[in-house]
Amino acid sequence: MRIGIIGLGLIGASLAKAFKNNSLYVWGIDKDDNAIEDLRSENIIDKGYSTIEEAKDELKESDFIFICVYPSMVKKILESIKPYLKEDQIVIDSASTKQKIVFFANKDPLLTKVFIGGHPLAGKENSGYKNSSADLFRGKIFFLVPSQEVTFLKIDKAKELIESIGARAMITTPIYHDITLAYISHLPQIIAYILADTSINRDRGKTFGTGFKDTTRIAKSPVPLWLDIIKENKTHILKSMRDFYSNFIRVYNAIEKEEWEELEKIFKTAREKRLKIEEINNEANKN
């Protein structure tokens, strides 16, 4: 099996390492020559290229092609590689938004047959290939969002490949993906940035404990990536922020009016919801 990866940052390089652990042929494209050189020297990729044009022969012969770039760049990459694609290939991206990308693919007679939107719920606050890991996806959900004319056979092949690196493939729709991610990923990221900005100043610099550091860990994530994600999923993110604001005001009002029973009720409900995550994860791991 031949696998190509366009974009060898944290996600792309981690995929390369995971596939290489399975003894697969892996080639990659990245504009960073140092990334190509280092990954080649470590035998993580078999061949590396700086441009799509340089890799056109690899593109034609690959079974899978992964696109690991910012969400707004995926459509441009799809257009660039389309002249070299065949109907029996599978193309998967890793972007954190899906509606706009899959809609774009569905409008094209070839892309709608080969493109499967992908998104691993895995990452780190530190980006770049130097922070990559072959185990990054182990035990993590990897969303697969097929375009309209992708066959069940191709979906099964994609699922099998994703699960071979320890991830849990989840087939879903573009709108479900983007609404869900607005609440479980994009909103928490925004809150982490705001909390860090609100609470951190020079006077408190040495007083932060584990709870605060855990809650704001993702505020160390790259800002350009998150600006891109928010622009691509603006509508659903704004809805999640309105819901959060409504709950925030409920808590604010309960404290201001000293309605401690109401506050206790809110906190207990939230705690019970959070505890259920472990139950769900334990069930998933059993299966």
C-alpha positions as CSV (number, residue, x, y, z in Angstrom):
1,M,0.0,0.0,0.0
2,R,1.2,3.5,-0.9
3,I,0.3,6.4,1.3
4,G,0.9,10.1,0.5
5,I,0.7,12.9,3.1
6,I,0.4,16.5,2.2
7,G,1.4,18.6,5.2
8,L,3.9,17.2,7.6
9,G,3.1,19.1,10.8
10,L,1.9,17.5,14.0
11,I,-0.9,15.5,12.5
12,G,0.7,14.7,9.1
13,A,4.0,13.6,10.7
14,S,2.2,11.6,13.3
15,L,0.2,9.8,10.6
16,A,3.5,9.1,8.8
17,K,5.0,7.6,11.9
18,A,1.9,5.5,12.7
19,F,1.7,4.1,9.1
20,K,5.5,3.5,9.0
21,N,5.1,1.4,12.2
22,N,2.9,-0.8,10.0
23,S,5.6,-1.1,7.4
24,L,3.7,0.9,4.8
25,Y,5.3,3.0,2.0
26,V,4.8,6.6,2.9
27,W,5.8,9.7,1.0
28,G,5.1,13.4,1.9
29,I,4.9,16.9,0.8
30,D,5.8,20.0,2.9
31,K,7.1,23.4,2.2
32,D,9.5,23.1,5.1
33,D,12.7,21.5,3.7
34,N,13.9,20.8,7.3
35,A,10.8,18.7,8.0
36,I,11.4,16.7,4.8
37,E,15.1,16.2,5.5
38,D,14.5,15.2,9.2
39,L,11.7,12.8,8.4
40,R,13.6,11.2,5.6
41,S,16.7,10.8,7.7
42,E,14.6,9.1,10.4
43,N,13.0,6.8,7.8
44,I,9.6,8.1,8.7
45,I,8.9,8.9,5.0
46,D,10.3,7.1,2.1
47,K,10.4,10.1,-0.2
48,G,9.7,13.8,0.4
49,Y,8.8,16.7,-1.9
50,S,8.4,20.4,-1.7
51,T,5.5,20.9,-4.2
52,I,2.6,19.0,-5.6
53,E,4.1,19.2,-9.1
54,E,7.2,17.4,-7.9
55,A,5.1,14.6,-6.4
56,K,2.7,14.1,-9.4
57,D,3.9,10.5,-10.1
58,E,3.5,9.6,-6.4
59,L,0.0,11.1,-6.5
60,K,-1.0,9.0,-9.5
61,E,0.2,5.7,-7.9
62,S,-1.0,6.2,-4.3
63,D,-3.8,4.2,-2.7
64,F,-4.5,6.8,0.0
65,I,-3.7,10.5,0.1
66,F,-4.0,12.5,3.3
67,I,-4.3,16.3,3.3
68,C,-3.1,17.7,6.7
69,V,-3.3,21.5,6.3
70,Y,-5.5,24.3,7.8
71,P,-9.2,24.0,7.0
72,S,-9.3,26.9,4.5
73,M,-6.5,25.4,2.5
74,V,-8.0,22.0,1.9
75,K,-10.1,23.0,-1.1
76,K,-7.1,24.6,-2.8
77,I,-5.1,21.4,-2.3
78,L,-7.9,19.2,-3.7
79,E,-8.0,21.4,-6.8
80,S,-4.2,21.1,-7.2
81,I,-4.1,17.3,-6.9
82,K,-7.3,16.6,-8.9
83,P,-5.5,16.3,-12.3
84,Y,-3.4,13.4,-11.0
85,L,-6.2,11.4,-9.3
86,K,-8.1,8.3,-10.4
87,E,-11.5,7.0,-9.3
88,D,-10.1,4.0,-7.4
89,Q,-8.1,6.2,-5.0
90,I,-9.1,7.6,-1.6
91,V,-8.4,11.1,-0.4
92,I,-8.8,12.0,3.3
93,D,-8.2,15.3,5.0
94,S,-7.7,16.0,8.8
95,A,-9.3,19.5,9.2
96,S,-11.4,20.4,12.2
97,T,-14.3,21.6,10.0
98,K,-16.2,19.5,7.4
99,Q,-19.3,21.2,5.9
100,K,-17.6,23.6,3.5
101,I,-15.0,21.1,2.4
102,V,-17.4,18.2,1.7
103,F,-19.8,20.5,0.0
104,F,-17.0,21.6,-2.3
105,A,-16.0,17.9,-3.0
106,N,-19.6,17.0,-3.7
107,K,-19.8,19.6,-6.5
108,D,-17.0,17.9,-8.4
109,P,-17.7,14.6,-10.4
110,L,-14.4,13.1,-9.4
111,L,-13.8,14.4,-5.9
112,T,-17.3,13.3,-4.8
113,K,-16.2,9.7,-5.6
114,V,-12.8,9.8,-3.9
115,F,-12.9,12.3,-1.0
116,I,-13.7,11.3,2.6
117,G,-13.6,14.1,5.1
118,G,-11.5,13.1,8.1
119,H,-10.8,14.6,11.5
120,P,-8.9,12.9,14.3
121,L,-9.9,14.1,17.8
122,A,-6.2,14.1,18.7
123,G,-3.6,16.8,19.0
124,K,-1.3,18.7,21.3
125,E,-0.9,22.3,22.3
126,N,2.5,22.2,20.6
127,S,2.5,22.0,16.8
128,G,5.0,20.9,14.3
129,Y,6.6,17.7,13.1
130,K,9.0,17.7,16.1
131,N,6.1,17.1,18.4
132,S,4.6,14.3,16.4
133,S,4.0,10.8,17.7
134,A,3.1,7.4,16.3
135,D,0.7,6.9,19.2
136,L,-1.1,10.2,18.8
137,F,-4.3,8.6,17.5
138,R,-4.3,5.5,19.7
139,G,-7.7,5.2,21.4
140,K,-8.9,8.5,19.9
141,I,-12.0,9.1,17.7
142,F,-11.2,9.7,14.0
143,F,-14.2,11.1,12.2
144,L,-14.9,10.0,8.6
145,V,-17.3,12.1,6.6
146,P,-17.7,10.5,3.1
147,S,-18.7,12.6,0.1
148,Q,-22.0,11.6,-1.7
149,E,-20.7,9.1,-4.2
150,V,-18.0,7.4,-2.2
151,T,-18.7,3.7,-2.2
152,F,-19.2,1.5,0.9
153,L,-16.1,-0.4,-0.1
154,K,-14.0,2.7,0.1
155,I,-15.5,3.7,3.4
156,D,-14.6,0.2,4.8
157,K,-11.0,0.5,3.4
158,A,-10.6,3.9,5.1
159,K,-12.0,2.6,8.3
160,E,-9.7,-0.4,8.3
161,L,-6.7,1.8,7.7
162,I,-7.6,4.3,10.4
163,E,-8.2,1.5,12.9
164,S,-4.9,-0.1,12.0
165,I,-3.1,2.8,13.8
166,G,-5.2,2.4,16.9
167,A,-7.9,5.1,16.3
168,R,-11.6,4.5,16.6
169,A,-13.3,5.4,13.2
170,M,-16.6,7.1,13.5
171,I,-18.7,7.6,10.3
172,T,-20.8,10.8,10.4
173,T,-22.3,13.7,8.4
174,P,-20.7,17.1,7.8
175,I,-23.3,19.0,9.8
176,Y,-23.2,16.6,12.8
177,H,-19.4,16.9,12.8
178,D,-19.3,20.7,12.7
179,I,-22.0,21.2,15.3
180,T,-20.5,18.7,17.6
181,L,-17.0,20.1,17.2
182,A,-18.2,23.7,17.9
183,Y,-19.3,22.5,21.4
184,I,-16.6,20.0,22.3
185,S,-13.5,21.5,20.7
186,H,-13.9,25.0,19.3
187,L,-15.9,26.6,22.2
188,P,-13.4,25.1,24.8
189,Q,-10.5,26.6,22.9
190,I,-12.1,30.0,22.9
191,I,-12.8,29.8,26.6
192,A,-9.2,28.7,27.3
193,Y,-7.9,31.8,25.5
194,I,-10.3,34.1,27.3
195,L,-9.6,32.5,30.7
196,A,-5.8,32.9,30.2
197,D,-6.2,36.5,29.1
198,T,-8.6,37.3,32.1
199,S,-6.6,35.6,34.9
200,I,-2.9,35.8,34.1
201,N,-1.0,38.9,35.0
202,R,2.5,39.5,36.4
203,D,1.4,39.7,40.0
204,R,-0.2,36.3,39.9
205,G,2.5,34.7,37.8
206,K,3.8,32.3,40.5
207,T,0.5,31.3,42.0
208,F,-1.2,29.2,39.4
209,G,-1.9,25.6,40.4
210,T,-2.6,22.4,38.5
211,G,-6.3,23.1,37.9
212,F,-5.7,26.4,36.2
213,K,-2.8,25.0,34.1
214,D,-4.9,22.0,33.0
215,T,-7.9,24.2,32.1
216,T,-5.8,26.6,30.1
217,R,-3.3,24.2,28.6
218,I,-4.8,24.5,25.1
219,A,-4.4,28.3,25.2
220,K,-0.9,27.5,24.2
221,S,-2.2,26.2,20.8
222,P,-1.2,28.1,17.6
223,V,-3.4,31.2,17.1
224,P,-3.3,31.2,13.2
225,L,-4.8,27.6,13.2
226,W,-7.6,28.6,15.5
227,L,-8.4,31.8,13.7
228,D,-8.8,29.6,10.5
229,I,-11.0,27.1,12.3
230,I,-13.3,29.8,13.7
231,K,-13.7,31.5,10.4
232,E,-14.6,28.1,8.8
233,N,-17.2,27.1,11.5
234,K,-18.4,30.6,12.5
235,T,-22.2,29.9,12.5
236,H,-22.0,26.8,14.8
237,I,-19.4,28.4,17.0
238,L,-21.5,31.5,17.6
239,K,-24.5,29.2,18.5
240,S,-22.3,27.3,21.1
241,M,-21.1,30.7,22.5
242,R,-24.7,31.9,22.9
243,D,-25.5,28.7,24.8
244,F,-22.4,29.1,27.0
245,Y,-23.2,32.8,27.7
246,S,-26.7,31.8,28.7
247,N,-25.4,29.3,31.3
248,F,-22.7,31.8,32.4
249,I,-25.4,34.4,33.1
250,R,-27.4,31.8,35.1
251,V,-24.3,31.2,37.3
252,Y,-23.6,34.9,37.6
253,N,-27.1,35.7,38.6
254,A,-27.3,32.9,41.2
255,I,-24.1,34.1,42.9
256,E,-25.1,37.8,42.8
257,K,-28.5,37.0,44.3
258,E,-27.1,34.5,46.7
259,E,-29.3,31.7,45.3
260,W,-27.1,29.0,46.6
261,E,-29.6,26.1,46.0
262,E,-29.8,27.1,42.4
263,L,-26.1,27.3,42.1
264,E,-25.7,23.9,43.7
265,K,-28.2,22.5,41.2
266,I,-26.3,23.9,38.3
267,F,-23.0,22.6,39.5
268,K,-24.4,19.1,40.4
269,T,-25.9,18.8,36.9
270,A,-22.6,19.8,35.3
271,R,-20.7,17.4,37.5
272,E,-23.0,14.5,36.6
273,K,-22.6,15.2,32.9
274,R,-18.8,15.3,33.2
275,L,-18.7,12.0,35.1
276,K,-20.6,10.3,32.3
277,I,-17.7,10.9,29.9
278,E,-15.6,8.3,31.8
279,E,-18.5,5.8,31.6
280,I,-18.9,6.3,27.9
281,N,-15.2,6.0,27.3
282,N,-14.9,2.8,29.3
283,E,-17.8,1.3,27.4
284,A,-16.1,2.2,24.1
285,N,-12.8,0.7,25.2
286,K,-14.5,-2.5,26.1
287,N,-15.9,-2.8,22.6
